[in-house]
Amino acid sequence: MDTAILRNRFREQFGTSGDLYFSPGRINLIGEHTDYNGGFVFPGAVDKGITIEIYRNGSRKVCLLALDEKEHNYVEFMLDDSSKPEEHWACYVFGVCKELEKRGVSLGGFNAAITGDVPLGAGMSSSAALESVFAFALNTMFAGGRVDKFELAKIGQATEHNYCGVNCGIMDQFASVFGREGCLIRLDCRSLEYEYFPFDPKGYTLVLIDSCVKHMLGNEYNERRESCEKAVAAIATQWIGVESLRDADYAMLDSVKDLLTDTDYRRAKYVLDEKERVLAVCDALNEGNYELVGQKMYETHWGLSRDYTVSCPELDFLVETAQECGVTGSRIMGGGFGGCTLNLVRDTLYDKFISKATREYSLKFGITPKVYRVVIGDGSRKL
């Protein structure tokens, strides 16, 4: 990212210069709807994110300038304030400050300017990048870096829970803080143990296609979570030690099939299938077998579409188009019902695929999809 505009605006607003920090957005290669089932996710930080310039101002006041906000882009609050700012984007910074202070960090006031190149609404977790960049910067500036990375990720998650009204898991903040260039991270959502796996797909491009739709739905997320919980409850009547679908296998699930609706059974089976796919992708990455990685991406998509039923016609169309073009792997990325597909594309097919997908999608749905090439990069850092 070119930081010249950020530096100029900071100097114009605050009359001085500060230090630059960056935190990335993320993709998740595989492992969808597994987090609340005690399973694995497979995120990686990307080369797009949030950059800030920040400087201690010697007071108790926080002054924030958001370059990408068209209105209400300047906010001030005192570190001693008990109520959060009215502007939603500033609540993320306010929350990070409060969560750091809960952990014994003695903050001072600061001036900060914020900009980013992670697309909003594309499922790359711009909010987690915003939380992570301030947690990392303020920890560096006021605590000498003594708060460890895990705690920084938890600070971002707690900010979402306590100040922004989103009861999220920890994957997004974890990936933003822990990202490593050329690696994806297998995160165990039950134990929070993690392991890096090589991701260096020479001859391939990783690209997101944004469907530019988000279907407004009601209680679908909770319904799917309840389906999984019903399956666990049924299995637990016959098998000791089953606390989540992470603990179950196909024989256990089949033994209670008659106790479940077909919908609940298929949703639980998807979670077990996804657990197996994640482990297969671990082996494939260690072997550099990106064709197998792509095959598992397709299997995940159609499992999400047909069994977990969280896809939509627009996303299915984009994945079908990818298959028609011979794309190595494609799947919905995120919770579902809209957003992006994640595609692993051979470089020799890239132009043909993007041209066909954008043209035919536009003709069918009257929407021009957005295209974002991404590269796996490092996590939170000082520039």
FENFEN-V100260 format. One record per backbone hydrogen bond with DSSP energy under -0.5 kcal/mol. CO is the residue of the C=O (numbers start at 1). NH is the residue of the N-H. E is the energy in kcal/mol with one decimal. If there is no record, write none. Layout:
((CO,NH,E) (CO,NH,E))
//
This chain:
((1,3,-0.6) (3,7,-2.7) (4,8,-2.4) (5,9,-2.7) (6,10,-2.3) (7,11,-2.2) (8,12,-2.4) (9,13,-2.4) (10,14,-3.0) (11,15,-2.1) (19,54,-2.3) (20,383,-2.2) (21,52,-2.5) (22,381,-2.5) (23,50,-2.8) (25,46,-2.0) (27,44,-2.1) (30,42,-1.0) (34,37,-1.2) (34,39,-2.5) (35,38,-1.4) (37,246,-1.1) (39,189,-2.7) (41,187,-2.2) (42,29,-2.2) (43,185,-3.1) (44,27,-2.2) (45,377,-1.9) (48,25,-3.1) (49,117,-2.2) (49,118,-0.9) (50,23,-2.1) (51,115,-2.4) (52,21,-2.2) (53,113,-2.3) (54,19,-2.5) (55,111,-2.8) (59,109,-3.5) (60,79,-2.8) (61,63,-0.5) (61,110,-0.9) (62,77,-2.0) (63,112,-2.5) (64,75,-2.3) (65,67,-0.8) (65,114,-2.7) (66,69,-1.2) (73,66,-3.1) (75,64,-3.1) (77,62,-3.3) (78,81,-1.8) (87,90,-0.7) (87,91,-0.9) (88,91,-0.9) (88,92,-0.7) (89,92,-0.6) (89,93,-0.6) (90,94,-2.5) (91,95,-2.9) (92,96,-1.9) (93,97,-2.2) (94,98,-2.3) (95,99,-2.7) (96,100,-2.4) (97,101,-2.2) (98,102,-2.0) (99,103,-0.9) (100,103,-0.7) (100,105,-2.0) (101,104,-1.8) (105,107,-1.0) (109,57,-1.5) (109,58,-0.6) (110,63,-2.6) (111,55,-2.2) (112,65,-2.4) (113,53,-2.0) (114,67,-2.4) (114,68,-0.5) (115,51,-2.8) (117,119,-0.6) (119,122,-1.1) (124,26,-1.9) (125,129,-1.7) (126,130,-2.1) (127,131,-2.4) (128,132,-2.7) (129,133,-2.4) (130,134,-1.6) (131,135,-2.5) (132,136,-2.7) (133,137,-2.2) (134,138,-2.8) (135,139,-1.9) (136,140,-2.0) (137,141,-2.8) (138,142,-2.7) (139,143,-1.3) (139,145,-2.7) (140,144,-0.6) (143,146,-1.7) (146,148,-0.5) (148,152,-1.9) (149,153,-2.2) (150,154,-2.1) (151,155,-2.1) (152,156,-1.8) (153,157,-2.1) (154,158,-2.9) (155,159,-1.9) (156,160,-1.8) (157,161,-2.1) (158,162,-3.0) (159,163,-2.1) (159,164,-0.9) (160,164,-0.8) (160,166,-2.4) (165,167,-0.5) (166,168,-1.7) (170,174,-2.5) (171,175,-2.8) (172,176,-1.9) (173,177,-2.1) (174,178,-3.0) (175,179,-1.4) (176,24,-0.6) (176,380,-1.4) (179,379,-2.1) (180,183,-1.8) (182,199,-2.9) (184,186,-0.5) (184,197,-3.0) (185,43,-0.7) (185,187,-0.8) (186,188,-0.5) (186,195,-1.5) (187,41,-1.9) (187,189,-0.8) (188,192,-2.7) (193,188,-3.0) (195,186,-3.0) (197,184,-2.6) (200,202,-2.3) (201,204,-2.2) (203,347,-2.8) (205,207,-0.6) (205,345,-2.9) (206,374,-2.6) (207,343,-2.4) (208,210,-0.6) (208,372,-2.7) (209,211,-0.6) (209,341,-2.1) (210,370,-1.4) (213,339,-2.2) (215,217,-0.5) (219,223,-2.4) (220,224,-2.0) (221,225,-2.0) (222,226,-2.6) (223,227,-2.0) (224,228,-1.8) (225,229,-2.1) (226,230,-2.5) (227,231,-2.0) (228,232,-2.2) (229,233,-2.6) (230,234,-2.3) (231,235,-2.5) (232,236,-2.7) (233,237,-0.7) (234,237,-0.8) (235,238,-1.8) (235,239,-2.0) (239,242,-0.7) (241,243,-0.9) (244,247,-1.7) (245,248,-0.9) (249,253,-2.3) (250,254,-2.9) (251,255,-1.6) (252,256,-0.6) (253,256,-1.2) (254,257,-1.1) (256,259,-1.8) (256,260,-0.5) (257,260,-1.3) (261,265,-2.5) (262,266,-2.5) (263,267,-2.1) (264,268,-2.2) (265,269,-2.6) (266,270,-2.1) (267,271,-1.6) (268,272,-1.9) (269,273,-2.8) (270,274,-2.8) (271,275,-1.9) (272,276,-1.7) (273,277,-2.3) (274,278,-2.4) (275,279,-1.6) (276,280,-2.1) (277,281,-2.4) (278,282,-1.8) (279,283,-1.6) (280,284,-2.3) (281,285,-2.7) (282,286,-2.0) (283,287,-1.6) (284,288,-0.6) (284,289,-3.0) (285,288,-0.9) (288,290,-1.3) (289,293,-1.6) (290,294,-2.3) (291,295,-1.9) (292,296,-2.2) (293,297,-1.8) (294,298,-2.1) (294,330,-0.5) (295,299,-2.1) (296,300,-2.4) (297,301,-2.4) (298,302,-2.5) (299,303,-1.9) (300,304,-2.6) (301,305,-2.4) (302,306,-2.7) (303,307,-1.6) (303,308,-2.6) (304,310,-2.5) (310,337,-3.1) (312,316,-2.5) (313,317,-2.2) (314,318,-1.8) (315,319,-2.2) (316,320,-2.8) (317,321,-2.3) (318,322,-1.9) (319,323,-2.3) (320,324,-2.3) (321,325,-1.7) (322,326,-0.5) (322,327,-2.6) (323,326,-1.2) (329,344,-2.5) (331,342,-3.1) (333,340,-0.6) (337,215,-2.7) (339,211,-2.6) (340,333,-2.2) (341,209,-2.2) (342,331,-1.6) (343,207,-2.5) (343,345,-0.7) (344,328,-0.7) (344,329,-1.6) (345,205,-3.1) (346,349,-1.9) (346,350,-0.9) (347,350,-0.6) (349,353,-2.7) (350,354,-2.8) (351,355,-2.3) (352,356,-2.5) (353,357,-3.1) (354,358,-2.4) (355,359,-2.1) (356,360,-2.7) (357,361,-2.0) (358,362,-1.9) (359,363,-2.0) (360,364,-2.1) (361,365,-2.9) (361,367,-0.5) (362,366,-1.9) (367,369,-0.8) (370,210,-3.1) (372,208,-3.1) (374,206,-0.6) (375,47,-1.0) (376,182,-0.9) (381,22,-2.8))
//
